[in-house]
Amino acid sequence: MIQQPEIQAILCPLCRAANRPYARFCQQCGKDVLLDDTYRITQVIKEGGMGIVYQAVDADGAFYAIKEMHDRFTDAREREEGIQRFLEEAQLLRQLRGHPGIPQIYRSFIDEGRYYLAMEFVWGEDLEELLKRHGAFPEAQVLIWADELCDVLEHLHANGLIYRDMKPSNVMITHEGHVKVVDFGIAKLLQPGQRGTMIGTPGYSPPEQYQGITTVQSDIYALAATLHHLLTGRDPRNEPPFSFPPVRMLRPAISPQTEAALQRALALEVEKRFGSVAEFRRALPIPSGEQRPMPPVDVRPPAQPVPTQTFDPPPNARPAAPRAKAAPKPRAGRQYRQAWPVPPPQPLPTRAQQRRPAPAPRPRRTHRPARALRRIVAVVLLALGLYYGFQIYGTQIVSLIEQYLPALNQPLPDGGQPGGDADGAPATAQTRIITVVAPHRAAGPDRTNGARCHQEAVHASAGSLAPGVRCIVVLTHQPPGNGA
């Protein structure tokens, strides 16, 4: 039984930042982390030129493989073709539903303008990863896988489809040792004599596929190239094109029957290959019955999900229910190639810390009352200073004015005379200055007497002024203690 990993983090489908398992919105970009309001991404499994595959989980804890189409097209026509291939893959998988060697498709959907497929999650590894770790495989093991791969290709051809992309990275080996063929993105309907898009994987694709021609023999060639790689460990992508030396030259222990079948399937001319996958299958010495060995390959358990960063949970998030027993100690699982950098792991807060309410924010202190009070005090002090300054230095100010005012009484340009004397005598000048001495205005009666003196001086001189003559009345106050 497969031990499913415990979910410790979910990834944002847009920025791929790690979030808490119960988060609804990404703490990094603020986007909704639920795909189609159902799936939560737990890790990146594999990324290729045409798409990326995630591991995801739903609310019931079931795992899925979510495939996303890469939308990196710059040309509108290429984008339409890419979307069409993606939708055709979903339709093909629905048509092929029920075969044990093909993952089951559950649904296709669009989220945030991106195209997704929700498929059966295969617990295992692909043959390319196993080749990197183990190297070449025993002949008996490779022939068992070849038998199951032939069964898948026969099912495709019976439904009028050509796979067009057989290679080790598209073949998953489950924990039970069986094969699952994945990535049907470039599979197409069988249309003999018609040319299509030049698409495939260099090293595994036959020569005619580079000319846009695909037939049943094209899949046979790619399958033979894959088996050659598994038996010899020789990667055809690193060798000259279409060069496959006999397997017994590299591994003499391989049976001559297997070598002959592969050499015929790898012929450059389409007519020299097998006419069908069933014919190629019969040419291989596939073991049966007791001679069929159990899978000796140690397929590693699935990788643990990407650890999460420590983020503050959203207000509407609910913590997960506590488990009855401690989580099992994680074993060393398969380390998938990460297509995106992930943050380093950080310790998670305890349940008590998660449930503890956040402290209330401290009120912001304002200094407006004190600032207004300081302004009022400054204005009052300025007014008092002006008032008492005038009280003390008022006499000196008036004296200075009296010293400069006689300059106005100078002869005018028309030959007029000075404008009067200090006692207020009439004069014939154009400007007349009248000086009135009043008592000190410290008391109320004195202020009245000063005003009355000023009024009397004005009336006394008003009758003696000629038309056009200016009259300036200077009212001075008698300092205290002066008996004059």
C-alpha positions, 0 to 999 in steps of 0.5 A, spaced: 500 500 500 502 506 498 503 511 504 501 518 501 505 524 504 502 529 509 501 535 506 505 541 509 504 546 504 501 548 498 503 552 492 500 558 488 499 556 481 501 563 479 507 565 483 509 558 486 510 561 493 509 556 498 503 557 503 499 554 509 495 548 507 489 551 509 490 558 505 485 560 500 489 566 498 497 567 496 500 570 502 505 573 496 501 575 490 494 575 493 491 570 488 486 565 489 490 558 490 485 553 489 484 551 482 477 551 479 475 551 487 477 544 488 485 543 487 491 545 491 498 544 488 502 541 493 509 540 489 512 541 482 513 534 479 516 535 472 516 541 467 517 541 459 517 545 453 509 544 452 507 544 459 508 543 467 505 537 471 503 538 479 501 534 484 495 536 487 490 534 492 482 536 493 478 537 500 477 529 501 485 528 501 485 525 494 491 526 489 491 528 482 496 530 477 494 537 474 497 539 467 498 546 465 499 548 458 505 553 457 502 559 455 509 562 452 507 564 445 508 570 442 504 569 435 497 568 436 496 563 431 501 559 434 497 560 441 491 557 437 495 551 435 497 550 442 491 551 445 488 546 440 493 541 441 492 541 449 484 540 448 485 535 443 489 531 448 484 532 453 479 529 448 484 523 446 484 521 454 477 521 454 476 516 448 482 512 451 479 511 458 479 504 461 486 502 459 490 500 465 496 503 461 493 510 460 492 515 466 485 516 467 483 523 466 477 527 470 476 533 467 479 539 463 478 547 466 480 554 465 482 558 471 485 565 471 486 564 463 490 558 464 488 551 461 489 545 466 487 537 465 486 533 472 488 526 471 490 520 475 496 521 479 501 515 478 505 513 484 512 512 481 518 514 477 519 515 469 524 511 466 529 516 465 530 517 472 531 510 473 536 510 468 540 515 471 540 512 477 540 504 475 543 505 468 542 499 463 536 494 465 536 486 465 533 484 458 528 480 462 525 486 465 526 490 459 522 485 455 516 485 460 516 493 460 516 492 452 510 487 452 506 492 456 508 498 452 506 494 446 499 493 449 498 501 450 500 502 443 496 497 440 490 500 444 492 507 441 492 504 433 486 500 434 482 507 436 486 510 430 491 514 434 499 515 433 502 517 439 508 520 436 513 521 442 515 514 445 521 516 450 523 514 457 521 520 460 514 519 458 513 512 461 512 511 468 513 505 472 508 504 478 510 501 485 507 495 482 512 495 477 507 496 471 508 501 466 503 508 465 504 512 458 503 519 459 503 526 456 499 525 450 500 532 448 502 531 440 498 524 439 494 525 433 489 521 428 492 516 424 492 520 417 496 516 412 499 520 406 498 526 410 503 531 412 503 534 419 507 538 424 514 536 424 514 535 432 517 529 436 523 528 440 530 528 437 534 521 438 527 517 438 523 520 433 524 516 426 526 520 420 520 521 416 517 524 422 521 530 421 518 531 414 511 531 418 509 524 416 507 519 421 505 512 421 504 506 425 511 504 424 513 511 427 511 509 433 514 502 432 521 506 431 520 510 437 519 504 441 525 500 439 529 506 440 527 507 447 528 499 448 535 500 445 536 505 451 534 501 456 538 495 454 544 499 453 544 505 457 546 509 451 542 515 450 541 516 443 540 524 444 547 524 445 549 520 439 549 522 431 542 522 429 539 515 427 545 511 429 543 505 433 549 499 433 547 492 435 545 491 442 550 485 442 556 490 440 555 493 447 552 488 451 554 481 449 549 478 454 543 480 450 539 475 446 540 474 438 532 474 438 532 481 441 537 484 437 534 482 431 527 485 432 530 491 434 535 492 428 529 491 424 524 496 428 530 501 427 530 501 420 531 507 416 526 505 411 519 505 413 517 499 409 523 495 412 520 495 419 514 491 422 507 492 419 504 492 426 506 493 433 503 486 434 508 483 429 514 487 433 511 484 439 511 477 437 518 478 434 521 479 442 522 473 446 518 476 452 518 471 458 511 468 460 509 464 466 514 462 471 519 465 467 516 472 468 520 475 473 518 480 479 520 487 478 527 488 481 527 495 480 526 499 487 521 505 485 522 510 490 516 513 494 513 520 492 517 526 494 515 529 500 511 536 499 515 542 499 515 545 506 512 552 507 514 558 509 511 561 516 506 566 514 500 569 518 494 565 517 488 569 513 482 571 518 477 566 515 482 560 515 481 555 519 486 550 522 486 543 520 484 538 525 489 535 530 491 528 528 490 522 533 497 520 532 504 523 530 506 523 523 510 518 521 517 519 520 519 521 513 523 516 509 528 518 503 523 519 497 525 521 490 527 528 489 524 530 483 527 536 479 524 542 481 522 547 475 522 553 480 526 555 486 522 554 492 523 558 499 527 554 504 524 551 510 522 554 516 519 552 523 511 552 523 508 555 529 504 551 534 497 550 534 496 555 541 500 560 537 496 559 531 489 560 535 492 566 540 488 572 538 493 578 535 494 583 540 490 589 539 494 595 536 496 601 540 492 607 539 496 612 535 498 618 540 497 625 537 500 632 539 495 636 536 492 639 543 499 641 546 501 644 539 495 648 539 496 650 546 503 652 545 501 657 539 496 660 544 501 662 549 506 664 544 500 669 541 499 672 548 506 673 550 507 677 544 501 681 545 503 682 552 510 684 550 507 689 545 503 692 550 508 693 556 513 695 551 509 701 548 507 703 555 514 704 557 517 706 551 511 710 548 514 717 550 521 716 547 517 714 540 513 720 540 519 724 542 523 721 536 517 723 531 517 730 534 524 731 532 523 729 525 516 732 524 519 739 523 522 737 517 515 738 514 515 745 516 521 747 511 519 753 506 516 750 500 518 751 493 513 757 492 516 761 497 511 760 503 514 761 510 515 755 515 508 753 518 508 755 525 511 755 532 511 750 538 505 753 541 500 752 536 500 760 533 497 761 526 502 761 520 501 762 513 505 756 511 502 750 507 503 745 513 501 747 520 504 743 526 500 744 532 503 740 539 498 739 544 501 737 551 496 732 555 496 729 562 499 722 563 494 717 560 495 712 566 488 713 569 481 714 566 480 721 567 487 723 564 485 719 557 479 723 557 483 730 558 488 728 553 482 727 548 479 733 550 485 737 549 486 734 542 479 736 540 480 743 542 486 744 538 483 742 532 477 746 533 482 752 535 486 752 529 480 750 524 478 757 523 485 760 522 487 755 516 487 757 509 484 753 504 489 748 502 493 748 508 495 742 512 494 741 519 498 736 523 496 735 531 501 732 535 498 730 542 504 728 547 503 726 554 506 729 560 510 724 564 508 722 571 511 727 576 512 733 572 508 739 574 508 742 568 
